[in-house]
């Protein structure tokens, strides 16, 4: 596309890129002296375009069934009771000082 634009610029120095695009894409494909070159531009023929249609079927309802029951083992957590028993000397810290 840019090579063809440079060819147009050599013929007419005042042509801008927007004017070039308008000539080649907004006004159809007029048969001029560089028609064959114009048809090499991207998206000028249907060979450059791809259209894909994929139908989507949405079911009205979905039914799931389990053929074999799944047995999930339950993990048992063991808590040792003595982890939560505070030693008696820790409570001494929060006592006011005693004079002897």
C-alpha positions as a printed Julia matrix, in Angstrom:
100×3 Matrix{Float64}:
   0.0     0.0     0.0
   2.78    2.44    0.89
   4.67    1.62   -2.31
   1.58    2.44   -4.35
   1.12    5.64   -2.33
   4.71    6.63   -3.22
   3.88    6.05   -6.89
   0.92    8.42   -6.58
   3.12   10.98   -4.78
   5.58   10.91   -7.7
   2.74   11.84  -10.07
   1.1    14.37   -7.74
   3.16   15.86   -4.87
   0.09   17.39   -3.2
  -1.76   14.09   -2.56
  -2.08   13.17    1.11
  -2.43    9.72    2.57
  -6.07   10.39    3.44
  -6.81   11.51   -0.11
  -5.05    8.4    -1.43
  -7.17    6.17    0.84
 -10.34    7.99   -0.2
  -9.55    7.52   -3.91
  -8.87    3.82   -3.54
 -11.41    2.77   -0.91
 -14.32    5.24   -0.85
 -15.01    5.62   -4.57
 -15.24    1.97   -5.59
 -12.77    0.6    -8.12
 -12.83    2.82  -11.21
 -10.93    1.43  -14.22
  -8.09    3.91  -14.58
  -4.56    3.52  -15.91
  -3.3     1.79  -12.72
  -6.38   -0.39  -12.12
  -4.32   -3.6   -11.94
  -2.01   -2.01   -9.37
  -5.0    -0.69   -7.39
  -6.49   -4.17   -7.14
  -3.31   -5.4    -5.4
  -4.07   -3.2    -2.4
  -5.27   -4.97    0.75
  -9.05   -5.44    1.12
  -9.78   -4.51   -2.5
 -10.88   -8.03   -3.42
 -12.79  -10.66   -1.51
  -9.69  -12.87   -1.5
  -8.29  -10.73    1.32
 -11.36  -11.03    3.53
 -12.46  -13.97    5.62
 -15.91  -14.39    7.05
 -16.64  -17.2     9.48
 -20.07  -18.02   10.79
 -20.39  -20.44   13.64
 -23.88  -21.3    14.82
 -24.38  -21.49   18.55
 -27.0   -23.84   19.9
 -28.06  -23.06   23.45
 -29.88  -25.94   25.14
 -33.07  -25.16   27.03
 -31.98  -27.22   30.01
 -28.88  -29.06   31.12
 -29.1   -32.36   32.95
 -26.08  -33.8    34.71
 -25.96  -37.3    36.09
 -23.27  -39.08   38.07
 -22.67  -42.63   36.95
 -20.62  -43.69   39.95
 -20.78  -41.92   43.3
 -17.61  -40.11   44.19
 -16.27  -40.77   47.66
 -14.28  -37.83   48.94
 -12.21  -38.7    51.99
 -12.6   -36.28   54.84
  -9.42  -34.95   56.31
  -9.33  -35.14   60.08
  -7.54  -32.42   61.97
  -6.16  -33.39   65.33
  -5.76  -30.67   67.9
  -3.69  -31.45   70.92
  -5.34  -30.0    74.0
  -2.14  -29.16   75.83
  -1.28  -26.55   73.21
  -3.91  -24.26   74.69
  -2.99  -24.68   78.35
  -0.96  -21.75   79.53
   1.82  -22.39   81.97
   1.13  -20.81   85.36
   4.22  -18.6    85.35
   2.95  -16.59   82.35
   0.17  -15.1    84.44
   2.75  -13.76   86.92
   3.99  -11.26   84.37
   0.76   -9.27   84.59
   0.78   -9.02   88.39
   1.85   -5.78   90.07
   5.29   -5.84   91.6
   5.46   -7.08   95.18
   7.71   -5.68   97.81
   9.53   -8.14  100.02
